[in-house]
Amino acid sequence: METLNNCPVCKETNFKPYLGCKDYTVSRETFTIVQCNSCEFKFTNPRPEPKDLGKYYESADYVSHSKSTKGFINSLYHIAKHYSLLKKIQLINSLSKKGKILDYGCGTGDFLNNCKVAGWEVSGIEPNDLARNIAKELLKSEINSELSENSFEKNSFSIITLWHVLEHISELDTTVETLLTFLKPGGVLLIAVPNCNSYDAQVYGKYWAAYDVPRHLYHFVPKTTEKYFKNNGLSHEKTLPMPLDSFYVSMLSEKYIARESGKSGGLGMIRAAWRGFVSNIKAISKQGTSSSQVYIFKKGAF
């Protein structure tokens, strides 16, 4: 196991235990989430060594690396994914003239394929072999397996996206710094991450599926997300909600509760729908409390 001695956001060294969560997807191991005493950033600590993280993704239940629609939750995930893709394309088209776009952690390539159809010149990075091979076949182009300082031309991308990827990155600072060298001055960085300030996170506590330890190494809220990227020289333009995520995360959370209790999950799906709805209503009245959020940052024009 790897123990972090410095907060990933503010680099301070004093933390306190925040929550113990079980890995319900693969290992059934319990991991500790700590909170920085200074900036209140939450992160999984200790965590698996980078070389060992891959085995925690080896599950048919990990739907972002699969095309499977087997099971009720997987089917809903892919229906919601289709709608979300349309909204994502609308968003990037509103933020920049069509040019080069890089999707870091591109999964099976669906987002990039939609970008390509919409007229963008696309590139992707995906470390998972299964997902990367699906993306390569879909896009009929090469997809990099890892990021290096020589992966792309400097200052060449109009937009770089990380859709629910930032929370997975072991070498956070190095990765972000390298990505920013490929972003044009005035270019846009889009970050989508879960928000543990949300109503559904508070209701489900240790069962909240978006904690997803140990695959999720960091647990963001608006304050710490904005602080981290401000520290990296970016300006925060705006934050947008991802309303469908509250329903999906609530359904998974109910599934975990049912699995732990040994009870049927039928009523849990009704509860999940209600809690997802309530979470979105509360997020309307209190900004910055959506289950997941998209942060739009801009690189300075210099």
C-alpha positions as CSV (number, residue, x, y, z in Angstrom):
1,M,0.0,0.0,0.0
2,E,1.0,3.6,-0.7
3,T,0.6,6.3,2.0
4,L,0.4,10.0,1.0
5,N,2.2,12.3,3.4
6,N,1.1,15.5,1.8
7,C,-2.4,16.7,0.8
8,P,-2.7,16.6,-3.0
9,V,-4.3,20.1,-3.0
10,C,-2.6,22.2,-0.5
11,K,0.5,20.0,0.4
12,E,-0.1,20.2,4.1
13,T,0.7,17.2,6.2
14,N,-2.0,16.9,8.8
15,F,-5.1,14.7,8.1
16,K,-7.9,13.1,10.1
17,P,-10.0,10.0,9.3
18,Y,-13.2,10.9,7.5
19,L,-14.9,7.7,6.5
20,G,-14.2,4.0,6.1
21,C,-15.6,2.6,2.9
22,K,-15.7,-0.9,1.4
23,D,-14.9,-1.8,-2.2
24,Y,-18.2,-3.3,-3.2
25,T,-17.2,-3.9,-6.8
26,V,-14.1,-6.1,-6.7
27,S,-12.1,-6.8,-3.6
28,R,-14.5,-6.3,-0.6
29,E,-11.6,-4.7,1.2
30,T,-12.2,-1.6,3.4
31,F,-10.3,1.6,2.7
32,T,-10.0,4.8,4.7
33,I,-10.8,8.3,3.4
34,V,-9.0,11.0,5.2
35,Q,-9.6,14.8,5.3
36,C,-7.0,17.5,5.2
37,N,-7.1,19.6,8.4
38,S,-6.1,22.7,6.4
39,C,-8.1,22.7,3.1
40,E,-10.6,19.9,3.9
41,F,-9.7,17.9,0.8
42,K,-10.7,14.2,1.1
43,F,-8.6,11.4,-0.4
44,T,-8.2,7.7,0.0
45,N,-5.2,7.0,2.2
46,P,-3.5,4.6,2.3
47,R,-4.2,3.4,-1.2
48,P,-2.9,0.6,-3.5
49,E,0.4,1.0,-5.2
50,P,0.0,2.3,-8.8
51,K,1.2,-1.1,-10.1
52,D,-1.6,-2.8,-8.2
53,L,-4.5,-0.6,-9.1
54,G,-5.3,-2.4,-12.3
55,K,-6.7,-5.5,-10.5
56,Y,-9.3,-3.3,-8.8
57,Y,-10.9,-2.6,-12.2
58,E,-11.2,-6.3,-13.1
59,S,-15.0,-6.7,-12.9
60,A,-17.8,-7.0,-15.4
61,D,-19.6,-4.5,-13.1
62,Y,-17.2,-1.8,-14.1
63,V,-19.4,-0.5,-16.9
64,S,-17.3,2.4,-18.2
65,H,-14.9,-0.2,-19.6
66,S,-17.6,-2.3,-21.2
67,K,-20.4,-2.2,-23.8
68,S,-22.5,-4.7,-21.8
69,T,-26.1,-3.9,-21.2
70,K,-26.7,-7.0,-19.0
71,G,-28.7,-6.1,-15.9
72,F,-31.1,-3.3,-15.1
73,I,-28.5,-0.8,-13.8
74,N,-26.2,-1.4,-16.8
75,S,-29.1,-0.9,-19.2
76,L,-30.0,2.4,-17.6
77,Y,-26.4,3.4,-17.6
78,H,-26.1,3.1,-21.3
79,I,-29.4,4.8,-22.0
80,A,-28.3,7.7,-19.8
81,K,-24.9,7.7,-21.5
82,H,-26.5,8.2,-24.9
83,Y,-28.3,11.3,-23.6
84,S,-25.2,12.6,-21.8
85,L,-23.2,12.3,-25.0
86,L,-25.5,14.6,-26.8
87,K,-25.3,17.2,-24.0
88,K,-21.5,16.9,-24.0
89,I,-21.2,17.6,-27.7
90,Q,-23.5,20.6,-27.3
91,L,-21.3,21.9,-24.5
92,I,-18.0,21.6,-26.3
93,N,-19.4,23.2,-29.4
94,S,-20.6,26.1,-27.3
95,L,-17.1,26.6,-25.8
96,S,-14.8,26.6,-28.7
97,K,-14.5,26.7,-32.5
98,K,-14.0,23.2,-33.8
99,G,-10.4,22.1,-33.7
100,K,-8.4,19.5,-31.9
101,I,-9.8,17.8,-28.8
102,L,-8.1,15.3,-26.4
103,D,-10.1,13.0,-24.1
104,Y,-8.0,11.7,-21.3
105,G,-9.4,8.4,-20.1
106,C,-11.5,8.0,-23.2
107,G,-12.8,4.6,-22.2
108,T,-14.5,2.8,-25.2
109,G,-14.3,5.9,-27.3
110,D,-18.0,6.8,-27.6
111,F,-17.5,10.5,-26.7
112,L,-14.7,10.9,-29.1
113,N,-16.6,9.2,-31.9
114,N,-19.5,11.7,-31.4
115,C,-16.9,14.5,-31.5
116,K,-15.5,13.1,-34.7
117,V,-18.9,13.0,-36.3
118,A,-19.5,16.6,-35.2
119,G,-16.3,17.7,-37.0
120,W,-13.7,17.7,-34.3
121,E,-10.1,16.3,-34.8
122,V,-9.9,13.7,-32.0
123,S,-7.2,12.1,-29.9
124,G,-7.6,9.9,-26.8
125,I,-5.6,8.2,-24.0
126,E,-6.9,5.1,-22.3
127,P,-4.8,2.8,-20.1
128,N,-7.3,-0.1,-19.9
129,D,-6.5,-2.6,-22.7
130,L,-10.1,-3.8,-23.2
131,A,-11.6,-0.3,-23.4
132,R,-8.7,1.0,-25.6
133,N,-9.1,-1.8,-28.1
134,I,-12.9,-1.1,-28.4
135,A,-12.1,2.6,-28.9
136,K,-9.5,1.9,-31.6
137,E,-12.0,-0.2,-33.5
138,L,-14.7,2.4,-33.2
139,L,-12.6,5.3,-34.2
140,K,-10.4,3.5,-36.7
141,S,-7.4,5.3,-35.3
142,E,-4.7,4.8,-32.7
143,I,-5.4,5.5,-29.0
144,N,-2.4,6.1,-26.7
145,S,-2.2,3.9,-23.6
146,E,-0.3,6.4,-21.5
147,L,0.6,10.1,-21.3
148,S,4.1,11.5,-21.7
149,E,5.6,14.9,-22.4
150,N,6.1,13.8,-26.0
151,S,2.6,12.3,-26.6
152,F,1.4,15.4,-28.6
153,E,2.5,18.7,-29.9
154,K,2.6,21.5,-27.3
155,N,-0.2,24.0,-27.3
156,S,-2.2,22.0,-29.9
157,F,-5.6,21.2,-28.3
158,S,-8.5,23.6,-28.1
159,I,-10.2,21.4,-25.5
160,I,-9.0,18.7,-23.2
161,T,-11.6,16.6,-21.3
162,L,-11.5,14.3,-18.3
163,W,-15.0,12.8,-17.8
164,H,-14.9,11.1,-14.4
165,V,-11.2,10.4,-14.7
166,L,-9.4,12.9,-12.4
167,E,-10.4,11.0,-9.3
168,H,-8.6,7.9,-10.7
169,I,-5.1,9.4,-11.4
170,S,-2.3,8.3,-9.2
171,E,0.3,10.8,-10.4
172,L,-2.1,13.7,-10.2
173,D,0.2,16.7,-10.4
174,T,2.5,15.3,-13.1
175,T,-0.5,14.3,-15.2
176,V,-2.3,17.6,-15.0
177,E,0.9,19.6,-15.6
178,T,1.7,17.5,-18.7
179,L,-1.9,17.8,-20.0
180,L,-1.8,21.6,-19.7
181,T,1.3,21.8,-21.9
182,F,-0.8,20.4,-24.7
183,L,-3.6,22.9,-24.2
184,K,-3.6,26.0,-26.3
185,P,-3.4,29.4,-24.5
186,G,-7.1,30.3,-24.1
187,G,-8.0,26.7,-24.4
188,V,-10.6,24.9,-22.2
189,L,-10.1,22.1,-19.7
190,L,-13.3,20.2,-18.8
191,I,-13.3,18.2,-15.6
192,A,-16.2,16.0,-14.5
193,V,-16.0,14.6,-10.9
194,P,-18.4,13.3,-8.3
195,N,-19.3,15.8,-5.5
196,C,-19.3,14.5,-1.9
197,N,-21.1,17.6,-0.8
198,S,-24.3,16.4,-2.6
199,Y,-27.5,15.3,-0.9
200,D,-27.1,11.7,-2.1
201,A,-23.6,11.5,-0.7
202,Q,-24.8,12.7,2.7
203,V,-27.8,10.3,2.7
204,Y,-25.8,7.2,1.7
205,G,-22.6,7.8,3.7
206,K,-20.2,4.9,3.5
207,Y,-22.5,3.2,0.9
208,W,-22.4,6.2,-1.5
209,A,-21.3,4.5,-4.7
210,A,-19.3,7.5,-6.0
211,Y,-16.7,7.0,-3.2
212,D,-15.8,3.9,-5.2
213,V,-12.7,3.1,-3.2
214,P,-9.9,2.3,-4.1
215,R,-10.5,3.2,-7.8
216,H,-11.4,6.8,-6.7
217,L,-8.3,8.1,-5.0
218,Y,-9.7,11.7,-4.5
219,H,-13.1,12.9,-3.4
220,F,-13.8,16.4,-4.7
221,V,-16.1,19.2,-3.7
222,P,-16.3,22.6,-5.5
223,K,-14.0,24.4,-3.1
224,T,-11.1,21.9,-3.4
225,T,-11.6,21.4,-7.2
226,E,-11.4,25.1,-7.9
227,K,-8.4,25.6,-5.6
228,Y,-6.4,22.8,-7.2
229,F,-6.8,24.1,-10.7
230,K,-6.3,27.7,-9.6
231,N,-3.0,26.5,-8.1
232,N,-2.2,25.2,-11.6
233,G,-2.7,28.6,-13.2
234,L,-6.2,28.1,-14.6
235,S,-9.2,30.4,-14.3
236,H,-12.6,28.9,-13.3
237,E,-15.2,29.9,-15.8
238,K,-18.3,28.0,-14.5
239,T,-19.6,24.8,-13.0
240,L,-22.5,22.8,-14.4
241,P,-24.6,20.0,-12.8
242,M,-24.8,16.4,-14.2
243,P,-28.4,15.6,-13.0
244,L,-28.5,12.0,-14.3
245,D,-25.6,11.0,-12.1
246,S,-27.6,11.3,-8.9
247,F,-30.1,8.6,-10.1
248,Y,-27.3,6.2,-11.2
249,V,-25.2,6.6,-8.1
250,S,-28.3,6.2,-5.9
251,M,-29.2,3.0,-7.6
252,L,-25.7,1.6,-7.2
253,S,-25.7,2.7,-3.5
254,E,-29.0,0.9,-2.9
255,K,-27.5,-2.2,-4.6
256,Y,-24.6,-2.1,-2.1
257,I,-26.9,-1.7,0.9
258,A,-29.1,-4.7,-0.3
259,R,-26.0,-6.8,-0.8
260,E,-24.7,-6.1,2.7
261,S,-28.0,-6.7,4.3
262,G,-28.9,-9.8,2.3
263,K,-32.3,-8.3,1.4
264,S,-34.0,-7.8,-1.9
265,G,-33.2,-4.6,-3.7
266,G,-36.7,-4.0,-5.3
267,L,-37.8,-1.3,-3.0
268,G,-34.3,0.1,-3.0
269,M,-34.7,1.1,-6.7
270,I,-37.8,3.2,-5.8
271,R,-35.9,4.8,-3.0
272,A,-33.0,5.5,-5.4
273,A,-35.2,7.2,-7.9
274,W,-36.7,9.4,-5.1
275,R,-33.3,10.3,-3.6
276,G,-31.9,11.0,-7.0
277,F,-34.8,13.4,-7.6
278,V,-34.5,15.1,-4.2
279,S,-30.7,15.5,-4.7
280,N,-31.4,17.4,-8.0
281,I,-34.0,19.5,-6.4
282,K,-31.8,20.5,-3.6
283,A,-28.9,21.2,-6.0
284,I,-31.2,23.7,-7.8
285,S,-31.8,25.6,-4.6
286,K,-28.2,25.3,-3.3
287,Q,-25.5,25.8,-6.0
288,G,-22.5,23.4,-5.9
289,T,-24.3,20.4,-4.4
290,S,-25.1,18.3,-7.5
291,S,-24.1,14.6,-7.3
292,S,-21.6,15.1,-10.1
293,Q,-20.4,18.4,-11.7
294,V,-18.6,19.6,-14.7
295,Y,-16.0,22.3,-14.1
296,I,-14.9,24.5,-16.9
297,F,-11.4,26.0,-16.7
298,K,-9.5,28.2,-19.1
299,K,-5.8,28.4,-19.7
300,G,-4.5,32.0,-19.8
301,A,-3.9,33.5,-23.1
302,F,-0.2,34.5,-23.0
